């Protein structure tokens, strides 16, 4: 087995401080390194007990857990680790253990004991209260000490992470910033995409390329909020999830594979009140069309799935039993699609963290002087594109088509 670690993370690997803040630009390899380090630590000592979290359990499965399992196979470690895909846990033959959980899975978190390592992926998703509760779990005596690692992009200079670990700091905090330039394994196409952000939007360039704290303004969508669409409500003499009462569903899919993920969205459109309810999402890199069909089919059954125009991919989905159709394209299609959605209030289920992130950052372009350019930034907008595709049948903008 040969595992090549990025040398820029050498200091992070050696520090014994309680809190490790590893942040910076996109494509810097920070999550890749933590996954590698985690498996190596578990192999080296049976006393390691990891808890890996994101805001929701659903987002864990298709990100961190998938990455860990992939690396076990990539490095030929199948004889040393037992993977439980149902519980999303990993156990080493020497006794070290890794469990994953969303912070929304309260009962599972309560049942987890003896943790000495916590990794918070996409830490900008969690609240300071979430952090305080996690911190309380690392207590007692053990031979390997305690450490909590945060990985994230610095999307807002107003975030509690900046105040607590950067502005206030402390002797028990290790901080490392990395960018795409620190990742020599990054593919050339993705590098060009990142570097082109300087011509697209200067604020995004600062955050996602330079890894600097930013403040995202000039948002495209401002009429949106989060809600628990799985909350039980009374219907007659029984209780049912709120989203099960919706009856006007639309589905959209934006294709992707490597650096750009495949993105699926499901929503209910309340025509009378002009409200869009986002109930489900899937976002994953390196997902083949056959795999996508397998997970999407049980959610939508035979409903129409409006997709980006990739004839072969659409044909793959249809071959696998989905009622997939290509979205239309035309001049001005993006702008017309945006205008239609802007007329509505958007309500997003709290579990759709990727949709929440995209809506929080989807903005009009700005030049380096802060002047607004009336076009949206073409970055991290996969689910928003899927939303436009999904709503095509409901929009008067179909005369222009969609892109």
Helices and strands as residue ranges (DSSP letters): G 7-9, H 10-14, E 19-24, H 30-44, E 49-54, H 57-60, I 61-65, H 66-74, E 81-84, E 89-92, E 97-102, H 106-110, E 117-121, G 123-125, H 128-136, E 147-152, H 160-161, I 162-167, E 173-178, G 180-182, H 188-195, H 197-200, H 202-204, I 205-209, E 224-227, E 232-235, E 238-241, G 242-245, E 249-254, E 262-270, E 275-284, H 289-300, E 304-307, H 311-319, E 323-326, H 333-342, E 345-349, H 353-361, E 364-366, E 372-376, H 382-390, G 391-394, G 396-399
